């Protein structure tokens, strides 16, 4: 049988199965809006988020495992996240009870049919 190109249906089914069996759940906090508030009334500014539960694949980057902080060495926690949702730099991820910020624009993987973003642990 001659080669006729990639079988997209098979690839999408495999990626769906991989998310289902190897993916982990996380909370995606989608940035909705920001407000300035009214300081005279005691209302400060802030940001509004909408929470959604997503399934994603997480993998650590071992470029720099630790970095120097004010209190000594702390975990750098740079993680690649692959998910079907297109996240932006304003969004946040809560995974295993730890807050992460989206540190890169999403890159679409055509073969896998998902977006890859770098997330970094937020400072407490």
Order of alpha helices (4+ residues) and beta strands (2+ residues): alpha-beta-beta-beta-beta-beta-beta-beta-beta-beta
